[in-house]
Amino acid sequence: MSLISEILPLSHIELDLEVSSKKRVFEQAGLLLENEAGLARADVFDCLFAREKLGTTGLGQGVAIPHGRHASVKKAVGAFIRTKEPVPFDAPDGKPVSLIFVLLVPENATGEHLEVLSKLAGRFSQKSVREALSVAASPEEVQRLLSEE
């Protein structure tokens, strides 16, 4: 089992979410992780929003990896959201994003945090993976695409 599939259960994958802004994405991520991982939605939102104030987590090419550390997180947890329409994310290339991987880790998990971010950045840097994620029909397909080594 890969590191990504361990932190991204199928229930944490939301396809074609109708949202209009980065703030709405963070709210929906909070709701998803509250329902599926037992985290308080306000904690998730506040954590992601605080990190975003330091600089955009938009990578470019339609991808963002909002992430953060929080005391209420006991082990790394991820969520993947594909938006129905791309949303502005202040990405370096100026393009809106529709492929979003949310990552939350415990406050002291620096190594794991960086390893997961590195693996995700590697997957998202591949045009074929981005294109496949854009049309994936099921959470199982998304999980497979993100988890491949």
C-alpha positions in Angstrom: 0.0 0.0 0.0 1.4 3.4 -0.9 1.7 6.4 1.4 -0.9 8.3 -0.6 -3.5 5.5 -0.5 -3.0 5.2 3.3 -4.1 8.8 3.8 -6.6 9.0 1.0 -9.5 6.5 1.6 -12.2 6.5 -1.1 -14.6 8.4 1.2 -12.2 11.3 1.1 -12.6 11.8 -2.7 -15.1 14.3 -4.0 -15.6 14.6 -7.7 -17.2 17.5 -9.6 -17.9 19.6 -6.5 -19.7 22.8 -7.3 -17.8 25.7 -5.6 -16.9 29.2 -6.7 -13.9 30.1 -4.6 -10.9 28.9 -2.7 -12.7 29.8 0.5 -15.6 27.5 -0.5 -13.2 24.7 -1.3 -11.7 25.0 2.2 -15.2 25.0 3.7 -16.1 21.8 1.8 -12.8 20.2 2.7 -13.7 21.0 6.4 -17.1 19.4 6.0 -15.7 16.3 4.2 -13.0 15.7 6.8 -15.4 16.4 9.7 -17.8 13.7 8.4 -15.1 11.2 7.3 -12.2 11.8 9.6 -13.7 13.2 12.7 -11.9 16.6 12.5 -13.7 19.8 13.4 -14.6 21.6 10.2 -13.6 25.0 11.7 -10.1 23.6 12.5 -9.7 22.3 9.0 -10.8 25.6 7.5 -8.7 27.7 9.8 -5.6 25.6 9.3 -5.9 25.7 5.5 -6.8 29.4 5.4 -3.9 30.3 7.7 -1.4 28.4 5.6 -2.8 30.1 2.4 -2.1 33.5 3.9 1.6 32.7 3.9 1.5 32.1 0.2 -0.6 30.2 -2.4 -0.7 26.5 -2.4 -1.6 26.6 -6.1 1.1 24.7 -8.0 -0.1 25.7 -11.5 -1.4 23.6 -14.4 -4.8 23.5 -12.6 -3.5 21.9 -9.4 -3.4 23.0 -5.8 -2.2 21.2 -2.6 -3.6 23.2 0.3 -1.9 21.8 3.4 -1.2 22.4 7.1 -0.4 21.1 10.5 -2.8 21.1 13.3 -2.8 19.8 16.9 -6.2 18.0 16.5 -4.7 15.8 13.7 -3.4 12.6 15.1 -2.1 11.1 11.8 -1.7 12.4 8.3 -5.1 12.7 6.4 -5.8 13.7 2.8 -8.8 14.6 0.7 -9.0 15.0 -3.1 -11.5 17.4 -4.5 -12.1 17.9 -8.2 -14.2 21.0 -8.8 -16.9 21.1 -11.5 -15.5 24.4 -12.7 -12.0 25.7 -12.1 -11.7 28.2 -9.2 -9.2 31.0 -8.8 -6.3 30.0 -6.6 -3.5 32.5 -7.1 -1.4 29.9 -8.8 1.9 31.0 -10.2 0.8 30.5 -13.8 -2.4 32.5 -13.1 -4.7 29.6 -14.1 -7.6 28.6 -12.0 -7.5 25.1 -10.4 -9.9 22.1 -10.4 -7.6 19.4 -9.0 -7.1 19.9 -5.3 -5.4 17.6 -2.8 -5.9 18.7 0.9 -3.3 17.4 3.3 -3.4 17.8 7.1 -0.7 16.4 9.4 0.1 16.5 13.1 2.0 19.5 14.3 5.3 17.6 14.7 5.1 15.5 11.5 7.7 17.4 9.3 9.2 14.4 7.6 6.0 12.7 6.7 4.5 16.1 5.6 7.4 16.8 3.2 7.4 13.2 1.9 3.7 13.3 1.0 4.0 16.7 -0.6 6.9 15.5 -2.7 5.0 12.4 -3.9 2.0 14.5 -4.7 4.0 17.1 -6.6 5.6 14.4 -8.6 2.3 12.8 -9.6 0.7 16.2 -10.4 3.7 17.2 -12.5 2.8 14.6 -15.0 0.5 15.9 -17.7 -1.0 12.4 -18.3 -1.9 12.1 -14.6 -3.5 15.5 -14.5 -5.5 14.7 -17.7 -6.6 11.3 -16.3 -7.7 12.9 -13.0 -9.7 15.5 -14.9 -11.9 12.8 -16.4 -11.7 10.0 -13.8 -15.2 8.5 -13.3 -14.8 7.1 -9.8 -13.0 7.6 -6.5 -11.3 4.2 -7.1 -9.7 5.6 -10.3 -8.6 8.8 -8.6 -7.0 6.8 -5.7 -5.2 4.5 -8.1 -3.9 7.4 -10.2 -2.6 9.3 -7.2 -1.1 6.2 -5.4 0.9 4.7 -8.3 4.6 4.8 -7.5 
